[in-house]
Amino acid sequence: MPTPTYPSLTSIYPTEYSEQPPHYLGTKTEYTDGGIDTRSYSDTPLRRWTIIYEGKPTADATPFDALAAAVKYNPQEGSLLPLMFTPRGESATSVYIDEGGFKHTNSGSWIHRIEIHLIKRP
């Protein structure tokens, strides 16, 4: 089965787009004598994006519902399958919709608001 692809940021323009700074996972242990041990779990950081679309017509909102279904999204666990995402200036594989990270609401039958939180784990 081919990996689903997130709609292009240039074909359906987001109202808001933000990327959190990369977060490297690891631990730090401080000892009573003042010494510190650090341990990095990965050379690749955890990355997160938030993308919001407001006031979109049904034709622009439909691909996001289809994407959520294709990656088997559920609010408690996020997406179960990865997707391809092309953030500004790069390409990322194995990106998931985060837990609670897909919200689609509409006011009226044709004005939609979509909020998506994506995560790329190391």
PyMOL commands that set and color helices and strands:
alter all, ss='L'
color gray80, all
select helices_A, chain A and resi 58-70
alter helices_A, ss='H'
color red, helices_A
select strands_A, chain A and resi 16-19+26-30+36-40+47-56+73-74+78-79+83-85+92-107+111-120
alter strands_A, ss='S'
color yellow, strands_A
deselect
rebuild
show_as cartoon
